[in-house]
Amino acid sequence: MILFGPEICCNPEAATQREWLETNGLGGFASSSLIGLNTRRYHGLLTAALTSPVGRYVLLSKLEETLIVHGERFELSTNQYAGALHPQGYHYLTRFRLDPFPVFTYTVADVEVEKSICMIHGENSTVVHYALRPPPWPATSDDYVLEVRALIAFRDDHSTTHHNHALNPAMHITPGLVTVAPYAGLPALYCAHNADEVDTTGHWYYNFEYAVERERGLDCVEDLFSPFALRFDLSQRTEAAILASTEPHEITQVAHYRQAEVERRQALLTTAPSDDAFVRTLVAAADHYVVGRGAQKTVIAGYHWLSDGGRDTMIALPGLTLVTDRTDVAKSLLLAFAGVVDQGMLPRTAPLLSVRPLSTIPLTRPCGSSKRSGRCGPPPGTMPLYGRIFMTHSPRSSTGTYAARAMVSRWMRTACLPPARQGCH
């Protein structure tokens, strides 16, 4: 678990140097700074990978939260404008922890609000859950109200958006679900919720500034549109939830989605090579980089803007899959790239991975076992592929050739060694 207290959380300069990241196994993600102040154009609560693992679009930029206690309004969010931070919700943020996903604790008047953010694995979906700690009973009907206003971008993650008349502000509202589809050609955003009221008044909010982009000399100012706001009466209950997705969901399933994600991440830790807390943290972090591409797996070279490629995948393969004993993932990675070997070389960039079917060359079949798990051996007809890679190139190889040679080396480690030696990672 990673934990920060008020000395960091209430210090915007220190807090904005620390970022959190949630991923969905498709190349999509949710991310921001520790205090929810977006400092990059890549920050957002739902950056969807529309053509996994790429084609990323920032659909939901953020949620602006206001807690109303005994009629007094406390704004919990923080935004950067030219020369100013407004509002300054970081004053109320007393704790941040990663356990296993980001959890923010705000202390306002006589109540704590705990907000958690997680993504559903295998979907472009983000769950935002709020809980009052401790329960506020007894209370009158106006004592505790949470207002949440959605701010959408609907643009490529490398760009910014600005006020325009092409945006369609219309919404489709059914019980527990608000749907917006502001631009033709992009998916709709489905916001499932358990709010008591929906405010359908739409507004443009202007001139959000992204400090990191400004430092990089890039476009750093953006306008965001708010199509609606949700109002949760928390006088007689203590929890509220929003599920933003590219597909419709029932808000009643939020607890199930959250628990399933907790269990999935706990299962990953069972393969950690050590019980050391830091090692287990690294194993959990490694999972963020393994994503789907078609029927196989690939490796994202880095967040927030990088894609996958041969060189980075082959270099990262041992640490992401062998040390963590995820040999099924290692096999899938090798199958994916074996399908695009050309003259002994692997593509450095992602687009070429779609040139041929990813499963055209079967690399491995079950045979034997190692100290920790089952390993695989080469079926007939696959060795010539690796022989050509070695024979085509001299040791003074290009970057693409290095990746291909590295691929053979990884395959030999996962498939060819005798069982007695496979256990030595």
Residue pairs with C-beta under 8 A, 6 or more apart in sequence:
1 97
1 98
1 99
1 277
2 97
2 98
2 99
2 281
3 95
3 96
3 97
3 98
4 15
4 18
4 34
4 95
4 96
4 97
5 94
5 95
6 93
6 94
6 95
7 14
8 14
8 15
8 18
8 34
8 96
9 15
9 34
9 35
9 90
9 93
9 94
9 95
9 96
10 90
10 91
10 93
10 94
12 35
12 37
12 78
12 85
12 90
15 33
15 34
15 35
15 37
15 90
15 93
16 33
16 34
16 35
16 37
16 39
16 211
17 33
18 33
18 34
19 31
19 32
19 33
19 34
19 39
19 43
20 31
20 32
20 33
20 34
20 96
20 98
20 102
20 117
21 29
21 30
21 31
21 288
21 303
22 29
22 30
22 31
22 101
22 102
22 117
22 118
22 119
22 126
23 29
23 119
23 287
23 288
23 291
23 303
24 49
24 119
24 120
24 121
24 122
24 123
24 124
24 125
25 121
25 122
25 290
25 291
25 292
26 49
26 52
26 53
26 122
26 123
26 124
26 291
26 292
27 49
27 52
27 53
27 54
27 56
27 291
27 292
27 300
27 307
28 46
28 47
28 48
28 49
28 52
28 56
28 119
28 124
29 47
29 119
29 288
29 303
29 304
30 44
30 45
30 46
30 47
30 117
30 119
30 126
31 42
31 43
31 44
31 47
31 303
31 304
32 38
32 39
32 43
32 44
32 45
32 62
33 39
33 43
34 93
34 96
35 78
35 89
35 90
35 93
36 62
36 77
36 78
36 89
36 104
37 78
37 79
37 80
37 85
37 90
38 44
38 61
38 62
38 79
38 80
38 208
38 210
39 80
39 210
39 211
39 212
39 213
40 210
40 212
40 213
40 304
41 58
41 157
41 158
41 159
41 160
41 210
41 213
41 218
41 219
41 220
41 222
42 58
42 157
42 303
42 304
42 305
43 61
43 62
43 210
43 304
44 58
44 59
44 60
44 61
44 62
44 153
44 157
45 60
45 61
45 62
45 63
45 117
45 126
45 128
45 244
46 58
46 59
46 60
46 124
46 125
46 126
46 189
46 244
46 245
47 56
47 57
47 58
47 59
47 157
47 304
48 56
48 57
48 59
48 124
48 187
48 246
49 55
49 56
49 124
49 291
50 56
50 57
50 124
50 187
50 246
52 291
52 292
52 293
53 291
53 292
53 293
53 298
53 300
53 307
53 308
53 350
54 307
54 350
56 156
56 157
57 154
57 155
57 156
57 157
57 186
58 153
58 154
58 155
58 156
58 157
59 124
59 152
59 153
59 154
59 186
59 187
59 189
59 244
59 246
60 126
60 150
60 151
60 152
60 153
60 189
60 244
61 151
61 152
61 153
61 224
62 77
62 151
62 224
63 77
63 128
63 148
63 149
63 150
63 151
63 242
64 75
64 77
64 148
64 149
64 151
64 226
65 75
65 76
65 77
65 89
65 115
65 130
65 146
65 147
65 148
66 73
66 74
66 75
66 76
66 146
66 147
66 148
66 149
67 73
67 74
67 76
67 106
67 108
67 111
67 113
67 144
67 145
67 146
67 147
68 74
68 142
68 144
68 145
68 146
68 147
69 108
69 109
69 110
69 111
69 143
69 144
70 109
70 142
70 143
71 142
72 109
74 89
74 92
74 108
74 109
75 87
75 88
75 89
76 87
76 89
76 92
76 93
76 106
76 108
76 113
77 87
77 89
78 85
78 86
78 87
78 88
78 89
78 90
79 85
79 86
79 87
79 208
80 208
80 209
80 210
80 211
81 207
81 208
81 209
82 207
82 209
89 106
92 106
92 107
92 108
93 104
93 105
93 106
94 105
94 106
94 107
94 112
95 104
95 105
96 102
96 103
96 104
96 105
97 103
97 105
100 261
100 262
100 265
100 266
100 284
101 116
101 117
101 118
101 261
102 116
102 117
102 118
103 114
103 115
103 116
104 114
104 115
104 116
105 112
105 113
105 114
105 115
105 133
106 112
106 113
106 114
106 115
111 132
111 133
111 134
111 136
111 144
112 132
112 133
112 134
113 130
113 131
113 132
113 133
113 146
114 130
114 131
114 132
114 133
115 128
115 129
115 130
116 128
116 129
116 258
117 126
117 127
117 128
117 129
118 126
118 127
118 129
118 257
118 258
118 261
119 125
119 126
119 127
119 261
120 126
120 127
120 245
120 257
120 261
121 260
121 261
121 264
122 292
123 245
123 246
123 247
124 245
124 246
124 247
125 243
125 244
125 245
125 246
125 247
125 249
125 257
126 243
126 244
126 245
127 241
127 242
127 243
127 254
127 257
127 258
128 241
128 242
128 243
128 244
129 239
129 240
129 241
129 254
129 258
130 146
130 232
130 239
130 240
130 241
131 238
131 239
131 240
132 144
132 234
132 238
132 239
133 238
135 238
136 143
136 144
136 234
136 235
136 238
137 236
139 235
139 236
140 235
141 233
141 235
141 236
142 235
143 235
144 233
144 234
144 235
145 231
145 232
145 233
145 234
145 235
146 231
146 232
146 234
146 240
147 229
147 230
147 231
147 232
148 195
148 229
148 230
148 232
148 240
148 242
149 226
149 228
149 229
149 230
150 191
150 226
150 227
150 228
150 229
150 230
150 244
151 205
151 224
151 225
151 226
152 180
152 182
152 189
152 224
152 225
152 226
152 227
153 160
153 161
153 222
153 224
154 161
154 167
154 182
154 183
154 186
154 189
155 161
157 304
157 305
158 305
159 219
160 210
160 219
160 220
160 221
160 222
161 222
161 223
161 224
162 222
162 223
163 204
163 206
163 223
166 183
167 182
167 183
167 225
168 181
168 182
168 183
169 182
169 202
169 225
169 227
170 180
170 181
171 178
171 179
171 180
171 200
171 227
171 228
172 178
172 179
172 180
173 179
173 198
173 200
176 192
176 193
176 194
176 250
176 251
177 190
177 191
177 192
177 193
177 248
177 251
178 190
178 191
178 193
178 198
178 227
178 228
178 230
179 188
179 189
179 190
179 191
179 248
180 188
180 189
180 191
180 227
180 228
181 187
181 188
181 189
182 225
182 227
187 246
188 246
189 244
189 245
189 246
190 243
190 244
190 245
190 246
190 247
190 248
190 249
191 228
191 242
191 243
191 244
192 242
192 243
192 245
192 248
192 249
192 250
192 251
192 254
193 230
193 240
193 241
193 242
193 243
193 251
194 232
194 240
194 241
194 251
195 230
195 231
195 232
195 240
196 231
196 232
196 233
197 230
197 231
198 228
198 229
198 230
198 231
199 228
199 229
199 230
199 231
200 227
200 228
201 228
201 229
202 225
202 226
202 227
202 228
203 225
203 226
204 223
204 224
204 225
204 226
205 223
205 224
205 225
205 226
206 223
207 221
207 222
207 223
208 221
208 222
208 223
208 224
209 220
209 221
210 220
210 221
210 222
211 220
213 219
213 220
214 220
230 242
232 240
234 240
241 251
241 254
243 249
243 251
243 254
243 257
265 284
265 287
268 283
268 284
268 287
268 324
269 280
269 283
269 284
271 283
271 324
271 325
271 326
272 279
272 280
272 283
272 324
273 279
273 323
273 324
273 325
273 425
274 280
283 324
286 319
286 320
286 324
288 300
288 303
289 299
289 300
289 316
289 320
290 297
290 298
290 299
290 320
290 321
290 326
290 329
291 297
291 298
291 299
291 300
291 308
292 298
293 308
293 336
293 350
293 353
293 358
294 336
294 354
294 358
295 358
295 359
296 332
296 333
296 335
296 336
296 358
296 359
297 329
297 332
297 333
297 336
298 308
298 313
298 333
298 336
298 350
298 353
299 308
299 312
299 313
299 316
299 317
299 320
299 333
300 306
300 307
300 308
301 307
301 308
301 309
301 312
301 313
307 349
307 350
308 350
308 353
309 347
309 348
309 349
309 350
309 403
310 337
310 340
310 346
310 347
310 348
310 400
310 403
310 404
310 407
311 346
311 348
311 399
311 400
311 402
311 403
311 406
313 333
313 337
313 403
314 337
314 346
314 403
314 404
314 406
314 407
314 410
315 403
315 406
317 330
317 333
317 334
317 410
318 410
318 413
318 425
320 326
320 329
321 327
321 329
321 330
321 333
322 330
322 413
322 414
322 425
323 425
325 372
325 373
327 373
327 374
327 375
327 376
327 414
330 410
330 414
331 363
331 364
331 376
331 414
334 363
334 364
334 407
334 410
334 411
334 414
335 358
335 359
335 361
335 362
335 363
335 364
336 353
336 358
337 346
337 353
337 407
338 361
338 363
338 385
338 407
339 356
339 357
339 358
339 359
339 360
339 361
340 346
340 347
340 352
340 353
340 355
340 356
340 358
341 361
341 385
341 389
341 404
341 407
343 392
344 388
344 389
344 390
344 391
344 392
344 393
344 401
344 404
345 393
345 398
345 400
345 401
345 403
345 404
346 400
346 403
346 404
346 407
347 353
347 355
347 400
348 399
348 400
348 403
361 382
361 385
362 379
362 382
363 376
363 378
363 379
363 382
363 411
363 415
364 376
364 377
364 378
364 379
364 382
364 411
364 414
364 415
365 376
365 377
365 378
365 379
366 374
366 376
367 375
367 376
367 377
368 374
368 375
368 377
368 419
369 375
369 419
370 419
370 422
370 423
371 422
371 423
372 423
375 414
375 415
375 417
375 419
375 422
376 414
376 415
377 415
377 416
378 415
378 416
386 408
386 411
389 404
389 405
389 407
389 408
390 405
390 408
392 401
393 401
393 404
393 405
397 405
413 422
414 422
